[in-house]
């Protein structure tokens, strides 16, 4: 078969939310690369929060911050961020609405000092929910920023809020930025990720395809959540994990088994990788 380039989400696709990576997943990825296929991570996480345990599996590239910062074979091929004016207006509005926010770049995170205490409570709840799977967050907690307006290069904003505010944000900002729900367990029911319109996993894929010399017809994407939808739809073959969201499954060409039932390995087998 022609050589393929495969894009994999992390949480719920490569690694379970408790931190477990099935042996079958590691074996499938490594065998696919041995057969000449290229395998890349495509995650909403900033690069600094991608664990060494995951990276040590072996990958040809990493799309991080949902397409904001992209590396292929050790070289940065894309670095996109918020326009400063849009970032200032959006973050200011979120804070006025009472949201807890974390500002993310590929190299570090920032939390406005005025929501420091609320953020700490959210993180404590997330750590309790995720168990060992929260190790990445514990090791890479953001700094508290007294002058968030001066921070540059922001690629993504995380926010936690009430149901009413969640709906307001989607209605008021949905045509200006990408607003998606959380893809990781947390104790806050409402909130998610907000990225500029030019930052999508699809755009990260395109930057790697251009660098690596592959075409769209060569692509396979596998994910489990709503922030994977654009890459599942863009890929020649999109695969949703069996434990994925309803929307992710609807966007995929087929659904494999859940991760902990060797879902990724079964997808690779079905695709002849």
For each residue, the residues with C-beta under 8 A, 3 or more apart:
1: 4 272
2: 218
3: 36 37 38 218
4: 1 37 38 218 219 220 271 273
5: 37 38 39 40 60 208 209 212 214 218 219 220
6: 32 37 38 39 40 219 220 221 222 273
7: 40 41 42 63 201 205 219 220 221 222 231 235
8: 13 14 29 39 40 41 42 221 222 223 264
9: 12 13 14 41 42 43 183 222 223 224 225 228
10: 13 14 15 41 43 45 50 54
11: 14 15 17 43 45 183 184 224 225
12: 9 15 16 17 183 223 224 225 241 243 244 259
13: 8 9 10 222 223 224 228 241 259 264
14: 8 9 10 11 21 25 29 41 54 57 259 264
15: 10 11 12 19 20 21 25 51 53 54 133 259
16: 12 19 20 21 22 133 259 260
17: 11 12 130 133 184 185
18: 130 131 132 133
19: 15 16 130 131 132 133 134 135
20: 15 16 133 260
21: 14 15 16 25 26 53 54 57
22: 16 25 26 259 260 262 264 265
23: 26 27
24: 27 28 262 264 265
25: 14 15 21 22 28 29 57 259 262 264 265
26: 21 22 23 29 30 57
27: 23 24 30 31 265
28: 24 25 31 32 264 265 268 269 273
29: 8 14 25 26 32 33 39 57 58 59 264 268
30: 26 27 33 34 57 58
31: 27 28 34 35 268 273
32: 6 28 29 35 37 39 268 273
33: 29 30 36 37 38 39 58 60
34: 30 31
35: 31 32 273
36: 3 33
37: 3 4 5 6 32 33 273
38: 3 4 5 6 33 60 61 212 214
39: 5 6 8 29 32 33 58 59 60
40: 5 6 7 8 59 60 61 62 63 72 208
41: 7 8 9 10 14 50 54 59 61 62 63 64
42: 7 8 9 63 67 201 204 205 221 223 228 231
43: 9 10 11 50 62 63 64 66
44: 65 66 156 183 193 227
45: 10 11 49 50 64 65 136
46: 49 50 64 65 68 69 104 105 106 107 108 109 155 156
47: 50 62 64 65 69 71 106 107
48: 106 107 108 109 140
49: 45 46 109 136 137 140
50: 10 41 43 45 46 47 54 55 62 64 136
51: 15 54 55 135 136
52: 55 56
53: 15 21 56 57
54: 10 14 15 21 41 50 51 57
55: 50 51 52 59 62
56: 52 53
57: 14 21 25 26 29 30 53 54
58: 29 30 33 39
59: 29 39 40 41 55 62
60: 5 33 38 39 40 72 73 212
61: 38 40 41 70 71 72 73 208 212
62: 40 41 43 47 50 55 59 70 71
63: 7 40 41 42 43 66 67 70 201 204 205 208
64: 41 43 45 46 47 50 68 69 70 71 106
65: 44 45 46 47 68 69 104 105 106 155 156 195 199
66: 43 44 63 156 178 193 195 199 200 201 204 227
67: 42 63 70 78 80 195 199 200 201 202 203 204 205
68: 46 64 65 78 79 80 81 106 155 156 195 199 204
69: 46 47 64 65 76 78 79 80 105 106 155
70: 61 62 63 64 67 76 77 78 79 204 207 208
71: 47 61 62 64 74 75 76 77
72: 40 60 61 75 77 207 208 211 212
73: 60 61 211 212
74: 71
75: 71 72 211
76: 69 70 71 79
77: 70 71 72 207 208 210 211
78: 67 68 69 70 203 204 207
79: 68 69 70 76 106 153
80: 67 68 69 155 196 198 199 203
81: 68 105 152 153 154 155 196 199
82: 86 87 90 154 155 196
83: 86 87 196
84: 87 88 152
85: 88 89
86: 82 83 89 90 176 177 196
87: 82 83 84 90 91 154 157
88: 84 85 91 92 149
89: 85 86 92 93
90: 82 86 87 93 94 157 173 176 177 194
91: 87 88 94 95 101 103 112 148 149 157
92: 88 89 95 96 149
93: 89 90 96 97 172 173
94: 90 91 97 99 101 157 159 161 169
95: 91 92 98 99 101 112 114 115
96: 92 93
97: 93 94 161 165 168 169
98: 95 161 162 165
99: 94 95 115 159 160 161 165 169 191
100: 115 118 119 122 159 160 161 188 191
101: 91 94 95 111 112 115 157 158 159 160
102: 109 110 111 119 142 157 158 159
103: 91 109 110 111 112 142 145 148 151 154 157
104: 46 65 109 110 142 154 155 156 157 158
105: 46 65 69 81 108 109 110 153 154 155
106: 46 47 48 64 65 68 69 79 155
107: 46 47 48
108: 46 48 105 140 142 143
109: 46 48 49 102 103 104 105 140 141 142 143
110: 102 103 104 105 142 143 144 145 148 151 154
111: 101 102 103 115 116 119 142 143 144 145
112: 91 95 101 103 115 116 144 145 148
113: 116 144 145 146
114: 95
115: 95 99 100 101 111 112 118 119
116: 111 112 113 119 120 144
117: 120 121
118: 100 115 121 122 160
119: 100 102 111 115 116 122 123
120: 116 117 123 124
121: 117 118 124 125
122: 100 118 119 125 126 160 186 187 188
123: 119 120 126 127 137 141
124: 120 121 127 128
125: 121 122 128 129 186 187 188
126: 122 123 129 130 134 137 184 185 186 187
127: 123 124 130 131 134 137 138
128: 124 125 131 187
129: 125 126 134 185 186 187
130: 17 18 19 126 127 133 134 137 184 185
131: 18 19 127 128 134
132: 18 19 135
133: 15 16 17 18 19 20 130 136
134: 19 126 127 129 130 131 137 138
135: 19 51 132 138 139
136: 45 49 50 51 133 139 140
137: 49 123 126 127 130 134 140 141
138: 127 134 135 141
139: 135 136
140: 48 49 108 109 136 137
141: 109 123 137 138
142: 102 103 104 108 109 110 111
143: 108 109 110 111
144: 110 111 112 113 116
145: 103 110 111 112 113 148 151
146: 113
147: 150 151
148: 91 103 110 112 145 151
149: 88 91 92
150: 147
151: 103 110 145 147 148 154
152: 81 84
153: 79 81 105
154: 81 82 87 103 104 105 110 151 157
155: 46 65 68 69 80 81 82 104 105 106 195 199
156: 44 46 65 66 68 104 193 194 195 199
157: 87 90 91 94 101 102 103 104 154 193 194 195
158: 101 102 104 191 192 193 194
159: 94 99 100 101 102 169 191 192 193 194
160: 99 100 101 118 122 186 188 190 191
161: 94 97 98 99 100 165 166 169 188 190 191
162: 98 165 166 190
163: 166 167 189 190
164: 167 168
165: 97 98 99 161 162 168 169 190
166: 161 162 163 169 170 190 191 192
167: 163 164 170 171
168: 97 164 165 171 172
169: 94 97 99 159 161 165 166 172 173 174 179 194
170: 166 167 173 174 179
171: 167 168 174
172: 93 168 169
173: 90 93 169 170 176 177 179 194
174: 169 170 171 177 179
175:
176: 86 90 173 197
177: 86 90 173 174 194 195 196 197
178: 66 193 194 195 196 197 199 200
179: 169 170 173 174 192 193 194
180: 183 192 193 194 195 226 227
181: 191 192 225 226
182: 186 188 191 192 193
183: 9 11 12 44 180 193 224 225 226 227 228
184: 11 17 126 130
185: 17 126 129 130
186: 122 125 126 129 160 182 191
187: 122 125 126 128 129
188: 100 122 125 160 161 182 191
189: 163
190: 160 161 162 163 165 166
191: 99 100 158 159 160 161 166 181 182 186 188
192: 158 159 166 179 180 181 182
193: 44 66 156 157 158 159 178 179 180 182 183 227
194: 90 156 157 158 159 169 173 177 178 179 180
195: 65 66 67 68 155 156 157 177 178 180 199 200
196: 80 81 82 83 86 177 178 199
197: 176 177 178
198: 80 203
199: 65 66 67 68 80 81 155 156 178 195 196 203
200: 66 67 178 195 203 204 230 231
201: 7 42 63 66 67 204 205 221 227 228 230 231
202: 67 205 206 230 231 233 234
203: 67 78 80 198 199 200 206 207
204: 42 63 66 67 68 70 78 200 201 207 208
205: 7 42 63 67 201 202 208 209 219 221 231 234 235
206: 202 203 209 210
207: 70 72 77 78 203 204 210 211
208: 5 40 61 63 70 72 77 204 205 211 212 214
209: 5 205 206 212 213 214 215 216 218 219
210: 77 206 207
211: 72 73 75 77 207 208
212: 5 38 60 61 72 73 208 209
213: 209
214: 5 38 208 209 218 219
215: 209 218 219
216: 209 219 234 235 236
217: 236
218: 2 3 4 5 209 214 215 236
219: 4 5 6 7 205 209 214 215 216 234 235 236 237
220: 4 5 6 7 235 236 237 238 239 271 273
221: 6 7 8 42 201 205 228 231 232 234 235 237 238 239
222: 6 7 8 9 13 238 239 240 241 256 264 267
223: 8 9 12 13 42 227 228 229 231 232 238 239 240 241 244 248
224: 9 11 12 13 183 228 240 241 243 244 245 248 259
225: 9 11 12 181 183 228 244 245 248
226: 180 181 183 229 245 247 248
227: 44 66 180 183 193 201 223
228: 9 13 42 183 201 221 223 224 225 231 232 240 244 248 251
229: 223 226 232 233 247 248 251
230: 200 201 202 233 234
231: 7 42 200 201 202 205 221 223 228 234 235 238
232: 221 223 228 229 235 238 239 240 248 251 252
233: 202 229 230 238 251
234: 202 205 216 219 221 230 231 238
235: 7 205 216 219 220 221 231 232 238
236: 216 217 218 219 220
237: 219 220 221 253 271
238: 220 221 222 223 231 232 233 234 235 251 252 253
239: 220 221 222 223 232 252 253 254 255 256 267 271
240: 222 223 224 228 232 244 248 249 251 252 254 255 256
241: 12 13 222 223 224 244 248 255 256 257 258 259 263 264
242: 255 256 257 258 259 261 263
243: 12 224 258 259 260 263
244: 12 223 224 225 228 240 241 248 249 252 255
245: 224 225 226 248 249
246: 249 250
247: 226 229 250 251
248: 223 224 225 226 228 229 232 240 241 244 245 251 252
249: 240 244 245 246 252 255
250: 246 247
251: 228 229 232 233 238 240 247 248
252: 232 238 239 240 244 248 249 255
253: 237 238 239
254: 239 240 270
255: 239 240 241 242 244 249 252
256: 222 239 240 241 242 263 264 266 267 270
257: 241 242 261 262 263 266
258: 241 242 243 261 263
259: 12 13 14 15 16 22 25 224 241 242 243 263 264
260: 16 20 22 243 263
261: 242 257 258 266
262: 22 24 25 257 265 266
263: 241 242 243 256 257 258 259 260 266 267
264: 8 13 14 22 24 25 28 29 222 241 256 259 267 268
265: 22 24 25 27 28 262 268 269
266: 256 257 261 262 263 269 270
267: 222 239 256 263 264 270 271
268: 28 29 31 32 264 265 271 273
269: 28 265 266 272 273
270: 254 256 266 267
271: 4 220 237 239 267 268
272: 1 269
273: 4 6 28 31 32 35 37 220 268 269
